[in-house]
């Protein structure tokens, strides 16, 4: 089960990088256009980065347990989080 935890942590690290890229794009948008919408989107970017940091910490703490009850739902959370961040990044880049 340890190798699945490594996959989980790797996926979350990729998600964290994507969340940082989304936040960077939103900061650059905020510097060009100042509105309430860009402020809210910037807040969303910050929340996404914090969420990924918390997931990374959680998965690192849970990795000592090889119980499938924790492993497979965590893998689902990591994959769904990555898919959501990819979609948000594509939307922000357009």
N, C-alpha and C positions, 0 to 999 in steps of 0.2 A: 504493500500500500504506500510505501514511502515514495515510490516513483510517481504516483498519482499526485501526491502533495507537491512534488517538485513541478509537475505540470501546472497545478493550480497556482502556485506562487509565480511561475513564469508567465502565465496568462495575466495575472494581476499586475505584474511589472509592466507588461506591454500595455495594459489598460491604463496604468498610471502615466505612462509616457504619452498616450493618446489624450488623456485628460489634461495633461500639461500643455499639449499642443492646442487643444480646444481653448483653454484659458488664455494662451498667448494670442490666438486669433481674436478672441473676444476683447482682450486688452487693446490690441491694435485697432479694432473696430471702434472701441470706446474712445480712443484718442482722436479718431477722425470725426465721429458722429456722437455728440453728447445728447442722449435722450433717456427717458425712463426705461425704454425697452433695452437699450444697451447696458444700462445699470443692472437690470434684472438678469440679463443674460450673463453678465460678468459674475454676479452672485451665484448663478447656476454653475458656471465654470469652477468657481472656488469650491462649491459643495461637491462637485464631481471629483476634484483632486482629493479633498478630505475623505470622501467615501472610499476611494481606491487605497489610500494610506491605511484606513481602518481595516479594509478587507485584507490587505497585505499582512498587517499585524495579527489579525485573527487567524489567517491561514498558517502563519508561522507558529502561533501558539498551539493550534489544533494539530499540527503535523506530528506531534509525538504520539497521537492516538491513531491506531490503524483500524479503527472500527468503521465498517462500510456505511454506517448510519451517518457519519460525519463526512466521509470522503466524497461520496457521489453527489449529495446535495451541494456541497461546496464547489465541486467541479461545475455543476449546473449554474450556480451563482456566478462563477468566474466567467463562464462562456457567455451567459446572457449579458453580463456587464460589458464584456468586450464587444459584443454585437451592438449593444446600445451606443457605446462610445464611438464605434466606427460609423454608425448612422448619424450621430450628432456631428462628428467631424466632417463627414461628407456634406451635410447640410450647411455647416458653418463655412466651409470652403467655397460653396457655390455662391 
